[in-house]
Protein backbone atom coordinates (compact mmCIF):
# COMPACT_ATOMS: atom_id res chain seq x y z
CA UNK A 1 0.00 0.00 0.00
CA UNK A 2 2.86 2.35 0.83
CA UNK A 3 4.35 2.00 -2.66
CA UNK A 4 1.02 2.63 -4.42
CA UNK A 5 -0.07 5.46 -2.15
CA UNK A 6 0.73 8.10 -4.80
CA UNK A 7 -1.37 6.33 -7.46
CA UNK A 8 -4.43 5.16 -5.52
CA UNK A 9 -6.54 6.23 -2.56
CA UNK A 10 -5.85 4.56 0.77
CA UNK A 11 -9.58 3.91 1.23
CA UNK A 12 -9.84 2.00 -2.03
CA UNK A 13 -6.67 -0.03 -1.46
CA UNK A 14 -7.76 -0.90 2.08
CA UNK A 15 -11.14 -2.12 0.81
CA UNK A 16 -9.57 -4.22 -2.01
CA UNK A 17 -6.96 -5.74 0.30
CA UNK A 18 -9.52 -6.26 3.06
CA UNK A 19 -7.61 -4.34 5.72
CA UNK A 20 -8.78 -1.41 7.78
CA UNK A 21 -7.67 2.13 7.04
CA UNK A 22 -6.94 2.69 10.73
CA UNK A 23 -4.76 -0.43 10.73
CA UNK A 24 -2.77 0.89 7.79
CA UNK A 25 -2.29 4.29 9.42
CA UNK A 26 -1.28 2.65 12.72
CA UNK A 27 1.27 0.53 10.85
CA UNK A 28 2.52 3.60 8.97
CA UNK A 29 2.97 5.53 12.24
CA UNK A 30 4.79 2.59 13.81
CA UNK A 31 7.23 2.51 10.89
CA UNK A 32 8.06 6.18 11.43
CA UNK A 33 8.43 5.72 15.18
CA UNK A 34 10.55 2.63 14.65
CA UNK A 35 12.90 4.45 12.34
CA UNK A 36 13.33 7.26 14.90
CA UNK A 37 14.26 4.77 17.60
CA UNK A 38 16.65 3.01 15.23
CA UNK A 39 18.24 6.37 14.45
CA UNK A 40 18.64 7.12 18.17
CA UNK A 41 20.09 3.65 18.77
CA UNK A 42 22.59 4.09 15.92
CA UNK A 43 23.74 7.46 17.29
CA UNK A 44 24.13 5.94 20.76
CA UNK A 45 26.17 3.04 19.37
CA UNK A 46 28.47 5.46 17.53
CA UNK A 47 29.06 7.43 20.74
CA UNK A 48 29.68 4.22 22.72
CA UNK A 49 32.19 2.99 20.14
CA UNK A 50 33.90 6.40 20.19
CA UNK A 51 34.35 6.40 23.97
CA UNK A 52 35.45 2.75 23.93
CA UNK A 53 38.07 3.38 21.24
CA UNK A 54 39.33 6.57 22.87
CA UNK A 55 39.97 4.56 26.05
CA UNK A 56 41.92 1.98 24.00
CA UNK A 57 39.30 -0.67 24.81
CA UNK A 58 39.64 -0.27 28.58
CA UNK A 59 36.34 1.38 29.54
CA UNK A 60 33.33 -0.75 30.30
CA UNK A 61 29.65 0.13 30.62
CA UNK A 62 29.88 2.07 33.93
CA UNK A 63 32.58 4.46 32.73
CA UNK A 64 31.05 4.91 29.28
CA UNK A 65 27.68 5.63 30.92
CA UNK A 66 29.32 8.29 33.09
CA UNK A 67 31.00 9.82 30.02
CA UNK A 68 27.74 9.85 28.05
CA UNK A 69 25.86 11.44 30.94
CA UNK A 70 28.73 13.94 31.25
CA UNK A 71 28.14 15.20 27.71
CA UNK A 72 24.40 15.44 28.27
CA UNK A 73 23.17 12.17 26.76
CA UNK A 74 20.70 10.82 29.33
CA UNK A 75 21.23 7.07 29.16
CA UNK A 76 21.13 4.28 31.73
CA UNK A 77 23.85 1.78 32.59
CA UNK A 78 21.67 -1.13 31.42
CA UNK A 79 21.13 0.47 28.00
CA UNK A 80 24.86 1.02 27.52
CA UNK A 81 25.63 -2.53 28.69
CA UNK A 82 23.06 -3.99 26.27
CA UNK A 83 24.38 -1.94 23.32
CA UNK A 84 27.96 -2.95 24.16
CA UNK A 85 26.94 -6.61 24.33
CA UNK A 86 25.20 -6.30 20.94
CA UNK A 87 28.28 -4.63 19.47
CA UNK A 88 30.53 -7.35 20.92
CA UNK A 89 32.76 -5.01 22.93
CA UNK A 90 33.75 -5.29 26.58
CA UNK A 91 35.83 -3.35 29.04
CA UNK A 92 38.96 -4.64 30.73
CA UNK A 93 38.64 -5.50 34.39
CA UNK A 94 41.78 -5.57 36.51
CA UNK A 95 42.39 -8.89 38.15
CA UNK A 96 41.73 -8.89 41.84
CA UNK A 97 44.45 -10.02 44.21
CA UNK A 98 43.43 -13.34 45.65
CA UNK A 99 44.90 -14.33 49.01
CA UNK A 100 45.57 -18.04 49.05
CA UNK A 101 47.32 -18.40 52.42
CA UNK A 102 46.33 -16.78 55.69
CA UNK A 103 49.09 -16.70 58.30
CA UNK A 104 48.14 -17.65 61.84
CA UNK A 105 49.11 -14.73 64.11
CA UNK A 106 49.29 -16.99 67.21
CA UNK A 107 51.56 -19.64 65.62
CA UNK A 108 55.15 -20.08 66.81
CA UNK A 109 57.84 -20.32 64.18
CA UNK A 110 61.39 -21.74 64.54
CA UNK A 111 64.23 -19.28 64.71
CA UNK A 112 65.95 -18.72 61.36
CA UNK A 113 69.44 -18.80 62.91
CA UNK A 114 69.29 -22.45 63.95
CA UNK A 115 71.15 -24.90 61.77
CA UNK A 116 69.71 -28.15 60.68
CA UNK A 117 71.49 -31.16 62.06
CA UNK A 118 71.67 -34.18 59.83
CA UNK A 119 72.26 -37.57 61.29
N, C-alpha and C positions, 0 to 999 in steps of 0.2 A: 504494500500500500504506500509505503514511504517513497518508493521509486516512481510510482505513477501519480503521485499527489498533484503534480503540475498539470497533468493531462485530464484527470477525472476528479469528480467531487468525492469527498470522503464519505458522504452519506450513501452515494450509489455504490461505491466499492464495498462499504461495510455490509450493505444489504446483499450484494452478489456473493460475497465471501462468507456470509452468515456469521458476522461478528458484530459486536456492538460498537457504536461510535465512541462511547465513553471508554470502552476497553482499549480502543486504538489510541485515544488521547492519553489515557493513563500510561500505556506502554511507551508512547512517544515522550512523555514527561520523564519517565523512569530512565530512558536512554540518555536524555540530557543530564539528569542528575548523576547518573552513573559515570558519564564522561567527566563531569566536574570532580567527582571523587577520585577518579583515576588520575586526573591531572594533578590534584593535590598530593596523591600518593607518590606520583612520579617526582614531583618537586621535593618531597620529603626524602625520598630515596637518594636523590642527587645530593642533597645537603648532608645526609648521613654518610654517604660514600666520601664526600669532600672532607668531613671531619675525621673520618677513619683513616684516609690516606695522609692527611696532614699530620696525624699522630704516628705515622709509620706503622699502622696496624696495631697499635698498642691499646687505644681506647676501646672500651666496651660500651654497653648500653647506658650505664649510669652516667659516665662522663660525657658521652655524646648527647644524652638528654639534657644535662646541665648546660652544655655549650649551645644547644638549640634554644633552650629557654633563655639563655643569656642574650641571644640576638633577637629575641621577641617572638620566636615560633613556639606557641603554646602546644606542647606535645607531652604525652605521658611516657613513663619508662617502659610500660608494657607495649606501647605502640612501636617505640624505637627497637625494642628487643625483637618483636615480631618481624619488623621490616628487615632487621639485620639477619635474622634466621632465614628469611625468604631470599635474601641476597647472598647468603652463604658466607658471611663474614663474622668473625668473632674477635673479641679483645684478648689480650694476653694477661693472664693472671699470674702474679708472682707465686712461686711455690712457698708454702708455709713451712717453717722449721718444725720438724717433728722430733720430739724428745723420745728417745727409745729406751734410755736408762735413767732411772731416778736413784740418786745416791741416798743411802740411809744416813741421816745426820747423827744417829746415836751409835753407829757401828764403830768398832775399834779396828784400826789398820796397823800392820806391822811397820816398824821403823825402817826407813829406806837405807839406813847406814849398816844394817846387819848383813853379814855375808852368809851365803848359803854354804852349808857344810855337806859335802858329799861323802858317803861312806863306801 
